[in-house]
Each structure stands twice: as structure tokens, then as C-alpha cells.
Amino acid sequence: LEPRCSPKVGCTLVAYTLNYYIIIFTEIITSRD
């Protein structure tokens, strides 16, 4: 998957943010069990 935005820094920031939220979400789901 390739992000379609011009500023590379902005795309990287969004990618890191999404990855961060996915990790947090996974932690919550796992700890709930």
C-alpha cells in the first residue's frame, strides 16, 4: 500500500500515528481477554 500524498514527512507521520493506534487497540483487545 502506497500513501498518495506529496509531503513525505506528513505521510510518514500519518503512518506512524495509525500504527500507534493499531498497537494500542490490539493491547486493549488482548488485555480484555
DSSP file (Angstrom, degrees, kcal/mol; ACC not computed):
  #  RESIDUE AA STRUCTURE BP1 BP2  ACC     N-H-->O    O-->H-N    N-H-->O    O-->H-N    TCO  KAPPA ALPHA  PHI   PSI    X-CA   Y-CA   Z-CA
    1    1 A L              0   0    0      0, 0.0     0, 0.0     0, 0.0     0, 0.0   0.000 360.0 360.0 360.0 127.5    0.0    0.0    0.0
    2    2 A E        -     0   0    0      2,-0.0     2,-0.1     0, 0.0     0, 0.0  -0.951 360.0-128.8-116.9 121.0    1.4    3.4   -1.0
    3    3 A P        -     0   0    0      0, 0.0     2,-1.0     0, 0.0     8,-0.1  -0.412  15.2-139.6 -66.3 137.6    0.1    6.6    0.5
    4    4 A R        +     0   0    0     -2,-0.1     2,-0.3     7,-0.0    -2,-0.0  -0.564  58.0 111.8-101.1  70.9   -0.9    9.2   -2.1
    5    5 A C        -     0   0    0     -2,-1.0     6,-0.1     1,-0.1     5,-0.0  -0.997  60.8-135.7-140.8 149.3    0.3   12.4   -0.6
    6    6 A S  S    S+     0   0    0     -2,-0.3     2,-0.5     1,-0.0    -1,-0.1   0.960  85.2  73.3 -69.3 -55.0    3.0   14.8   -1.7
    7    7 A P     >  -     0   0    0      0, 0.0     4,-1.9     0, 0.0     5,-0.2  -0.482  64.3-162.2 -67.8 115.5    4.8   15.7    1.7
    8    8 A K  H  > S+     0   0    0     -2,-0.5     4,-2.3     1,-0.2     5,-0.2   0.873  88.9  54.2 -66.2 -36.6    6.7   12.6    2.6
    9    9 A V  H  > S+     0   0    0      1,-0.2     4,-2.3     2,-0.2    -1,-0.2   0.909 107.8  50.2 -64.0 -41.5    7.1   13.7    6.2
   10   10 A G  H  > S+     0   0    0      2,-0.2     4,-2.4     1,-0.2    -1,-0.2   0.911 110.4  49.3 -63.0 -43.2    3.3   14.1    6.5
   11   11 A C  H  X S+     0   0    0     -4,-1.9     4,-2.5     1,-0.2    -1,-0.2   0.913 111.4  49.4 -62.5 -42.4    2.7   10.6    5.1
   12   12 A T  H  X S+     0   0    0     -4,-2.3     4,-2.7     1,-0.2    -1,-0.2   0.899 109.7  51.8 -63.6 -40.2    5.2    9.1    7.5
   13   13 A L  H  X S+     0   0    0     -4,-2.3     4,-2.4     1,-0.2    -2,-0.2   0.919 111.0  47.1 -62.9 -44.3    3.6   10.9   10.4
   14   14 A V  H  X S+     0   0    0     -4,-2.4     4,-2.7     2,-0.2     5,-0.2   0.912 112.1  50.6 -63.2 -42.8    0.1    9.6    9.5
   15   15 A A  H  X S+     0   0    0     -4,-2.5     4,-2.5     1,-0.2    -2,-0.2   0.923 111.7  47.1 -62.1 -45.2    1.5    6.1    9.0
   16   16 A Y  H  X S+     0   0    0     -4,-2.7     4,-2.4     2,-0.2    -1,-0.2   0.894 112.2  50.7 -63.8 -39.4    3.2    6.2   12.4
   17   17 A T  H  X S+     0   0    0     -4,-2.4     4,-2.4     2,-0.2    -2,-0.2   0.924 111.7  46.7 -64.6 -44.8    0.0    7.5   14.1
   18   18 A L  H  X S+     0   0    0     -4,-2.7     4,-2.3     1,-0.2    -2,-0.2   0.918 113.0  49.7 -62.5 -42.8   -2.1    4.8   12.5
   19   19 A N  H  X S+     0   0    0     -4,-2.5     4,-2.1    -5,-0.2    -1,-0.2   0.895 110.0  51.8 -62.1 -40.5    0.4    2.2   13.6
   20   20 A Y  H  X S+     0   0    0     -4,-2.4     4,-2.3     1,-0.2    -2,-0.2   0.923 110.9  46.4 -62.5 -46.2    0.4    3.6   17.1
   21   21 A Y  H  X S+     0   0    0     -4,-2.4     4,-2.8     1,-0.2    -1,-0.2   0.877 110.4  53.4 -65.9 -37.2   -3.4    3.4   17.4
   22   22 A I  H  X S+     0   0    0     -4,-2.3     4,-2.5     2,-0.2    -1,-0.2   0.909 109.6  48.6 -62.8 -41.8   -3.4   -0.1   16.0
   23   23 A I  H  X S+     0   0    0     -4,-2.1     4,-2.4     2,-0.2    -2,-0.2   0.934 113.2  46.7 -63.7 -46.5   -0.9   -1.2   18.6
   24   24 A I  H  X S+     0   0    0     -4,-2.3     4,-2.2     1,-0.2    -2,-0.2   0.920 112.8  50.0 -61.1 -44.5   -2.9    0.5   21.4
   25   25 A F  H  X S+     0   0    0     -4,-2.8     4,-2.4     1,-0.2    -1,-0.2   0.905 111.0  49.1 -61.2 -42.8   -6.2   -1.1   20.1
   26   26 A T  H  X S+     0   0    0     -4,-2.5     4,-2.7     1,-0.2    -1,-0.2   0.899 109.2  52.7 -63.9 -40.7   -4.5   -4.5   20.0
   27   27 A E  H  X S+     0   0    0     -4,-2.4     4,-2.5     2,-0.2    -2,-0.2   0.910 110.3  47.9 -60.9 -42.8   -3.3   -4.1   23.5
   28   28 A I  H  X S+     0   0    0     -4,-2.2     4,-1.3     2,-0.2    -2,-0.2   0.924 113.3  47.3 -64.8 -45.2   -6.8   -3.2   24.8
   29   29 A I  H  X S+     0   0    0     -4,-2.4     4,-0.7     1,-0.2    -2,-0.2   0.910 114.6  46.8 -62.8 -42.7   -8.3   -6.2   22.9
   30   30 A T  H >< S+     0   0    0     -4,-2.7     3,-0.8     1,-0.2    -2,-0.2   0.897 111.7  49.4 -68.4 -40.3   -5.7   -8.6   24.2
   31   31 A S  H 3< S+     0   0    0     -4,-2.5    -1,-0.2     1,-0.2    -2,-0.2   0.724 101.6  65.3 -72.7 -19.6   -5.9   -7.4   27.8
   32   32 A R  H 3<        0   0    0     -4,-1.3    -1,-0.2     1,-0.2    -2,-0.2   0.776 360.0 360.0 -73.2 -25.6   -9.7   -7.7   27.8
   33   33 A D    <<        0   0    0     -3,-0.8    -1,-0.2    -4,-0.7    -2,-0.1   0.496 360.0 360.0 -68.4 360.0   -9.4  -11.5   27.4
